[in-house]
Amino acid sequence: MGAEVIIAGGMGQMAVGLFQQNGIQVVLGAPSMEPEAVVKGYLEDSLAIGDNLCDH
């Protein structure tokens, strides 16, 4: 058992590629809020996703 989805505000392309190569979905642009609220929003399909906050 392992992670199936990674939710982050931002992430570099190399890290994104590594997760994807291992079958892990990457969700970028998550808002800065309590982790429980982020997960709840994702599971309810109501999480407001913005731009990837990583600039490298």
C-alpha positions as CSV (number, residue, x, y, z in Angstrom):
1,M,0.0,0.0,0.0
2,G,1.3,3.4,-0.9
3,A,0.3,6.9,-2.1
4,E,-1.9,7.1,-5.1
5,V,-2.3,10.9,-5.2
6,I,0.0,13.7,-4.2
7,I,-1.6,17.1,-3.6
8,A,0.7,20.1,-3.4
9,G,0.8,23.9,-3.9
10,G,3.8,23.5,-6.2
11,M,6.4,21.1,-7.3
12,G,9.3,21.0,-9.8
13,Q,8.9,19.1,-13.1
14,M,11.5,16.5,-12.1
15,A,9.6,15.6,-9.0
16,V,6.3,15.5,-10.9
17,G,7.8,13.2,-13.4
18,L,9.2,10.8,-10.8
19,F,5.8,10.5,-9.1
20,Q,4.0,10.0,-12.4
21,Q,6.6,7.3,-13.5
22,N,5.6,5.4,-10.3
23,G,1.8,5.7,-11.1
24,I,1.1,8.4,-8.6
25,Q,-1.3,11.2,-9.7
26,V,0.0,14.7,-9.1
27,V,-2.4,17.5,-8.2
28,L,-0.7,20.9,-8.2
29,G,-1.9,24.4,-7.3
30,A,-3.7,23.4,-4.0
31,P,-4.5,26.3,-1.8
32,S,-2.7,26.9,1.5
33,M,-5.1,25.5,4.1
34,E,-5.4,22.8,6.7
35,P,-4.5,19.4,5.3
36,E,-7.8,17.9,6.4
37,A,-9.7,20.6,4.4
38,V,-7.5,20.0,1.3
39,V,-8.2,16.2,1.4
40,K,-11.9,16.8,2.0
41,G,-12.1,19.2,-0.9
42,Y,-10.3,16.8,-3.2
43,L,-12.5,13.9,-2.2
44,E,-15.6,16.0,-2.7
45,D,-14.3,17.3,-6.0
46,S,-14.6,20.8,-4.8
47,L,-11.0,21.7,-4.2
48,A,-10.1,25.0,-5.9
49,I,-6.9,24.3,-7.9
50,G,-4.7,27.2,-9.0
51,D,-1.4,27.5,-10.7
52,N,1.7,25.5,-9.8
53,L,3.4,27.6,-7.2
54,C,6.8,26.2,-8.0
55,D,9.0,28.4,-10.2
56,H,11.8,26.1,-11.1
